């Protein structure tokens, strides 16, 4: 007999996220059939079975409409998973899922700082029509997006750990940091409150100087490196906010022969 996961037609982000999370931590439901009912039909108690689980409808344990004012379907499910033997053994994954679930909860409660606009995840995954086919497509797209988001947030959690080894140094650009990490990226650096960042990725041997400050021009760093290593493949981004040598998009690029310390010296000396 197949297993069933049920939510309302035209599901919201929290309903889609709950289905995604349930399938992830309940292997027996990894290939469960997904069905949709009217929100009106789900306004009364619907009895669950071992092969049938409701999300956001049915007034059951994963339906916040029964009176869970500060929760959504996803957060109700995650609370249960966190307190069970099903919880992730990996701390990075637990922290990432905590963050992802809180993001979903805040959006569902209307208290998220991220506006519900044309460029938001909720807008992407809402079905174009209120029918079974479009609702299922929304769940599938939502699951694919959530898989990507989880990986991004896991990398950010690892970046937070790596950041403890960042080196702060002085340069004419202002507060400057150098870090060896495969996980620290520009988006992460923007949250750290500096003017210049030197990122060295040991996995690819790639290097990036980056500034989030619009008024800062990094061409002097580029010119200095080309003076020292004219044969190397360095690139000054057209924004003049990035100076790069190799990247994950160019894994075949030859890495610089300058050491991490020498790269810091370049930034200090211009």
N, C-alpha and C positions, 0 to 999 in steps of 0.2 A: 504494500500500500504506500502511495506517495505521501510525503509530508507537505503541509501547506503553511504559507506565511501570508497573512491577510492585513491589508490596510485600506484606507479610503481611496476612491477614485481621485485623480489629480493630487497625488501625495505631496506633502511638504518635505522640506529638507530633513526634519527630524524623523519622519516616518521612513524615508529612504535610508537615512543613516542607521536607524535602528535595525532595519532588515539587513543591511550590509554588515553591521556589527554582530548580529545574531548568527548569520551564516558563517562568519569568520571564527566564532568561538563555539559553535555547535556543529560539529562535523556531520551529524546525521541530517542536518538541514542544508548542507552545502549545495545540493541540487534540488531543493524544495521548489514546488510550484508556488508562484506568487499570484494572488488573486485580489481583486479590488471590489469593495462594496460602497454603497452610498454612505456619506457621513451621517445621514438621517437614520439609516438602518443600524449604524454603529452607536447610536445614542442610547441604546439600552444594553443591559448586561448580556453578553454572548459567551456561552460556556466554552472554555478551551478544552482541548484534548491533548494527548501526548503527541499527536501528529498535526495539530492545528494551533497556531499561535497568532494573536492579534496585536497590531501596533497602531496606537492612536485612535483606535475604535474598540468597542466592546466593553468598555469600563473595567478592563482587566488590569493586571499588574504593569503592563507597558502602555497604558492609556492615561495620560495626564489629565484628561477631561473629567475624571472621577473626583478631582479635587486637589491634585498635586500642583499647587499654585506656582512653585518655583522650579518645576521640572518639566521635561518634555519626554517623549517616548525614548529617545536615545539615552538621556541621562538616567532615567529609571532603569533601563537595561544595564547600563554601565555600572551603576551602583551594585547591582546584583552580581555581575561578573567579577568586579573588584573584590568582593567579599567571599568568592567561591574558589574552588580549586581550578577553575577555568582561567583565572587571571593570568596575564602574560608573565612568564618567568623573567624576561628581560626587562631591566629597569628603564632603559631608554624607550622601549615600546610602551611601557606603562605611562611614563611621563608624557609621551607624545599623544597617546590616546586620551589622557586627562585633558590635555590642551585642546585636542580636536573636539571632544565631547562638549567642553565648556563653550567653545566657539559655536557649535550647533545650538546649545541651550540658549545662549544669549540672543542668537538670531531669532529663535522660535519665540522667545519672550519679548522681542522688540526692544532689547536694551543693548544690542551690539553697537560698537562704534563704527562698524562697517555697514554702510547704507545698503538697503535693498534696491539696487539700481540695475540698469541694463547690462552692466558688466560684472554682476555678482554671481556666485555659484547658485543661489536659489533661483535666479532668473534663468540660468542655463538649463536647469533640470526640470523646471515646471513644464508639464505637458502642454502642447498647443491646443489639444482638445480634451474634454473630460470624458474619455472612454477607456476601455480596457487596454487597447493596443498602445495608445500614446502614454498611458500611465506606466505600462511595463517598460517602454522605451526610456521614460524618465528615471525609473529605478536602475536600469542597466547603465545609463550614462552617469547617474549619480554615483554608482558603485565604482566605476572606472575613475571618476574624479577623486573620490574619497581615497582610493588606493594611492593615487599620486600625492594627495595632500598628506597622508600619513607618512609617506617616505620623506617628504620635504620637512615635516615637523620633527621626524626622528633625526634627520641630519642637523636641524637646528639645535636639538637637545645635545647632540654630540659636540656641536660647535661651542656650546656653552661650557662644556667640560674642557675642550681644547683651549678656550680663551684664557683659562687660568695660567697658561704658559706664555701668553702674549708679552712682548717686550715693549715698554713705552720708551720713546726716545725724543730728542729735540730736533726740530728742523725748522726752516724758515716758513714752512706751510702752517705751523701750529702744532697742536697736540697730535703726536704721531705714534703709530703702533706697528709692530712687525709680528707676524704669527706664522708658524708652520702648521698647516692643517689641511686635510682633504675636505673638510666640511664648512669651514668659514668662507662666506661669500659676501658679495657686495650688500645684499639685503640685510645680512646679519650685521655687517660693519656699520651700516647707517644707524643702527640702534645703540651703538657704543659711544657716541658722542665725541668722535675725533675728527680731525681735519685731513689726515693722511693715513692710509693703511697700506702696508706691504704684506701681501699674502703669498706664501710659498706652498704649493701643493706637492707634497712628497710622493704622491701616487703617480702623477704625470710629470713631475719636475717642472711644472709651469709656474710662472711668476706674474703677479699683477700688482702694480701700484694703482691706488684708487683714492679719489677724493669725492665726498658727497657735497662739497661746497661749490656752488655755482661760480663764484668769483675766482676760484683757484685754477690756475693753468699748470698742468704737469709737463708741458713741453720741455722745460729745463732738465727734468729727470731723463726724458727721452734723449735729448741732445748729449747729455753727459754720458749715458750708457753707450750711445753710438760712437762717441769719441773713444771710449775705453775698449769696446768690443764691436767694431764696425762690421765684422763678418757675421754677427749673430742676427737672428730673425726677431727683432723687436718691432712692435707696432704701436704707434700713437693713435689712439681712437679719435675720431673726428670731433668728439666733444671736448677733447683735451683733458678729460677727467680720468682717463685710464691709459696706462702704459703696460703693454702685455708682451710676454714671451711664452708661447704655447698656451694650451687650454684643453679642457675636456672635449671641445669641438675640433681640436687639431692635435690628437694624440700622437701623430707622426712627426710633429715639429721637433726640431732639435732643442734640447734644454740649454739654458745658459750655463756657462762655465764659471760664472761668478758665484761665490758662496753666499749664504744667507747673510753673513756679517758684512761682506763686501757690498751687497745690495743695500743694506742699511746705511753704509758709509756713503753710498751714492746720494741717497736722500738727504743725508746730513750735510753734504759738501756743496750742494748747488745753491 
